[in-house]
Amino acid sequence: MRPTRRRRPPVTPEPEFAGCEIEVLGSGTSVGVPTIGCHCKVCTSDDPRDRRLRPSVAVRFYDEDIRRTVVIDTSPDFRQQALRAKLERVDAVIYTHDHADHIMGLDDIRPFNYGRPDRIPVYASPSTLQSLRRVFPYGFAGEGSHPGGVPRLDARPVNADPINLFGMVFQPVQVDHGPKKILGYRFGRAAYVTDQTGFPAESLAQLQDLDVLFLGALRHLPHPMHSTVGQALELVEMLRPNRAFFTHVCHELSHKETIRQLPSGVSLAYDGLRIEVEG
């Protein structure tokens, strides 16, 4: 008599989350926290939320049965950030602007090229793409132009038009960074803006009806290129998102002390923070 074979129970696939997940890869300012050579109470703090790598986020969402990852900015700490976040794929990179704390980790994208036949698309304003080509010319060169391992990148200029990436639409939003014009991005009911000092009126209109808003808030004292906490709070009051998170934070702000002073619905971002945004 043949033995009876047990039937395996049917496999129930994990439900696909219709929105997106945002992971903060870095929430610090251009020199990071701790700051080299500094012994202030934040730089010597035991609170892990006071340890801030340079600014970047990863946006994860489902494209049918594939979980996509889009990275906004590749800071000089990108390798460390990708390892901590356990990034296994990067489907595209989007840039806000070409300052060093936002672009210098681009070379560390190359492990995500391994086993991938096509180039990884890189979206940025024409001026930022020009800077990326100057700093990382080998990443955008033709096949066989460099004998070693290099990132294989496809430059795609960003203008005012929305970018459809695997079903998620990223809308560029013009931002004032002191006298410099840079970009933020709205995707679904979330938006990521950093380094801002202000917005044109049309950009404010693009940031209405948000669930989650990231804004730069460097410190309490004024700065010519960045918003203070008070200025960022004024923007939150104007835009009224459900939740706001301040990023690009320097060592003058203690996480624990600062969040006590912030109103309900507003907090400081911290490295490793993950937020779900409904679709």
C-alpha positions in Angstrom: 0.0 0.0 0.0 1.4 3.3 -1.0 1.9 5.8 1.8 -0.5 8.8 1.8 1.2 12.0 0.9 0.5 15.0 3.0 -0.7 18.0 1.1 1.1 21.2 1.9 -1.2 24.0 3.1 -1.7 26.7 0.5 0.8 29.5 0.6 -0.9 32.9 1.3 1.1 35.7 -0.3 1.9 38.7 1.8 -0.5 41.5 1.1 0.9 44.3 -1.0 1.0 47.6 0.8 -0.7 50.1 -1.4 1.3 53.1 -0.1 5.0 53.5 0.6 7.5 53.2 3.4 10.0 55.9 4.0 13.2 55.0 5.8 15.5 57.8 7.0 19.0 56.8 6.0 20.5 60.0 7.4 19.1 63.0 9.3 22.2 65.0 9.9 23.7 68.2 8.5 26.7 68.3 6.1 29.3 67.4 8.7 27.1 64.8 10.5 26.7 64.3 14.2 28.9 63.7 16.2 30.9 66.5 14.5 34.7 65.9 14.2 36.5 67.4 17.2 33.4 68.5 19.0 32.7 67.5 22.7 29.3 69.2 23.1 26.5 67.4 24.9 24.9 66.2 21.7 28.1 65.0 20.1 28.9 63.0 23.3 25.2 61.9 23.8 24.4 58.2 24.6 21.0 58.7 22.8 21.3 56.8 19.4 18.9 59.4 17.9 21.6 62.0 18.4 23.9 60.1 16.0 23.1 61.5 12.6 24.6 60.5 9.2 24.4 62.9 6.3 20.9 63.4 4.7 19.2 60.7 2.6 16.0 58.6 2.5 14.9 55.4 0.9 11.3 55.1 -0.4 10.0 51.5 -0.7 6.8 50.5 -2.5 5.2 47.6 -4.4 5.2 47.4 -8.2 2.8 44.4 -8.6 4.9 41.7 -6.8 8.2 43.5 -6.8 9.2 45.7 -3.9 10.9 48.7 -5.4 13.4 51.0 -3.7 14.0 54.6 -4.8 16.8 56.5 -3.0 16.7 60.3 -2.6 20.2 61.6 -2.5 23.4 59.5 -1.8 25.2 61.0 1.0 28.9 60.4 1.8 27.7 57.8 4.3 25.6 55.9 1.8 27.5 52.6 2.1 27.1 52.6 5.9 23.4 53.6 5.5 22.7 50.9 2.9 24.2 48.2 5.1 22.3 49.3 8.2 19.0 49.5 6.2 19.7 46.1 4.6 19.1 47.6 1.1 19.1 44.7 -1.4 18.1 46.7 -4.4 18.0 50.2 -5.7 15.8 50.8 -8.7 16.4 54.5 -9.1 18.2 57.4 -7.5 16.7 60.9 -7.3 18.7 64.0 -6.4 17.6 67.2 -4.7 20.8 69.2 -5.5 24.5 68.8 -6.0 26.1 69.8 -2.7 28.7 67.3 -1.4 26.6 66.0 1.5 23.9 64.9 -1.0 25.9 63.3 -3.8 29.3 62.0 -2.7 28.1 58.4 -2.0 27.0 57.8 -5.6 30.0 55.4 -6.3 28.6 53.1 -3.6 25.6 52.4 -5.9 27.6 50.0 -7.9 26.9 46.8 -5.9 23.3 47.3 -6.9 24.4 47.0 -10.5 25.7 43.4 -9.9 23.6 40.9 -11.8 21.5 43.7 -13.3 21.7 44.0 -17.1 20.5 47.6 -17.4 21.8 50.8 -16.0 20.4 52.3 -12.8 18.5 55.5 -13.7 19.6 58.7 -12.0 17.2 61.6 -12.0 18.4 65.2 -11.3 18.1 68.8 -12.5 20.4 69.5 -15.5 22.9 71.4 -13.3 23.1 68.6 -10.8 23.6 66.0 -13.6 26.4 68.2 -14.9 28.0 68.1 -11.4 27.5 64.3 -11.2 29.1 63.7 -14.6 32.1 65.9 -13.6 32.7 64.1 -10.2 31.8 60.6 -11.4 32.4 60.6 -15.2 33.1 56.8 -15.2 29.6 56.0 -14.0 28.0 57.6 -17.0 30.6 56.5 -19.6 30.0 53.9 -22.3 30.5 50.2 -21.9 34.2 49.1 -21.8 35.4 52.7 -21.1 36.8 51.8 -17.7 38.6 48.6 -16.8 37.6 48.4 -13.2 34.3 47.9 -11.4 32.2 51.1 -11.7 28.6 52.1 -11.2 26.5 51.9 -14.4 24.3 54.9 -14.4 21.7 56.4 -16.8 21.4 60.2 -16.5 17.8 61.5 -16.8 17.2 65.2 -16.5 14.4 66.5 -14.2 12.3 69.5 -15.1 8.8 70.4 -13.8 7.2 67.3 -15.1 6.2 64.4 -12.8 8.4 61.3 -12.9 6.6 57.9 -13.0 8.8 55.3 -11.4 7.3 51.8 -11.4 3.8 53.2 -10.7 4.8 55.7 -8.1 4.8 59.3 -9.3 7.4 61.7 -7.9 6.5 65.3 -8.5 9.5 67.7 -8.4 8.9 70.8 -6.2 11.1 73.8 -6.6 12.7 74.9 -3.3 14.9 78.0 -2.4 18.2 77.0 -0.7 19.4 80.5 0.1 20.0 81.9 -3.4 20.2 78.5 -5.0 17.3 76.7 -6.6 17.0 73.1 -5.7 14.3 70.4 -5.7 12.1 68.6 -3.2 9.8 65.7 -4.2 6.2 64.9 -3.5 5.1 61.2 -3.9 1.6 60.2 -3.1 0.7 61.9 0.2 4.3 62.3 1.3 6.9 64.9 0.5 10.6 65.1 1.1 12.2 68.6 1.3 15.5 69.5 2.8 17.9 72.4 2.9 15.0 74.9 2.2 14.9 78.5 3.1 11.6 79.1 1.3 9.3 78.2 -1.5 7.7 79.8 -4.6 3.9 80.1 -4.3 3.4 77.3 -6.8 5.5 75.0 -4.7 3.4 75.6 -1.7 0.3 74.7 -3.7 2.0 71.3 -4.6 2.5 70.5 -0.9 -1.1 70.6 0.2 -3.1 67.7 1.6 -0.1 65.7 2.8 0.0 62.9 5.3 3.8 63.1 5.9 6.1 66.1 5.2 9.9 66.1 5.7 11.5 69.5 6.1 15.0 70.7 6.9 15.4 72.4 10.3 19.0 73.0 11.0 19.0 74.6 14.4 17.4 77.5 16.4 19.8 80.2 15.4 19.4 81.8 11.9 21.4 80.5 9.0 21.6 82.0 5.4 21.1 78.7 3.7 18.8 76.7 6.0 15.6 77.1 7.9 15.6 77.3 11.7 13.3 75.1 13.8 11.0 78.2 14.2 10.9 78.8 10.4 10.2 75.2 9.7 7.3 75.3 12.2 5.9 78.3 10.4 5.9 76.2 7.2 4.2 73.3 9.0 1.5 75.6 10.3 1.0 76.9 6.7 0.9 73.5 5.0 -0.8 71.5 7.8 0.4 68.0 7.0 -0.9 65.2 9.3 2.7 64.5 10.4 5.9 66.5 10.0 9.5 65.4 10.5 12.5 67.7 10.7 15.7 66.6 9.1 19.2 68.0 8.2 19.7 68.6 11.9 23.0 69.8 13.4 24.6 69.1 16.7 23.0 72.1 18.4 19.7 70.2 18.7 19.3 67.4 21.2 16.7 64.9 20.0 15.2 64.4 23.5 15.1 68.0 24.5 13.9 69.3 21.1 10.9 66.9 20.7 9.6 68.1 24.1 9.3 71.6 22.6 7.6 70.6 19.4 3.8 70.7 18.9 1.7 67.5 18.4 2.3 65.9 15.0 5.8 67.3 14.6 9.0 65.5 15.5 12.7 65.2 14.7 13.6 62.5 12.2 16.3 60.2 13.3 18.5 57.6 11.4 16.7 54.4 10.9 13.2 55.9 11.4 10.6 54.1 9.2 7.3 55.6 8.4 4.4 54.1 6.4 2.3 56.3 4.2 -1.1 55.1 3.0 -1.7 55.2 -0.7 
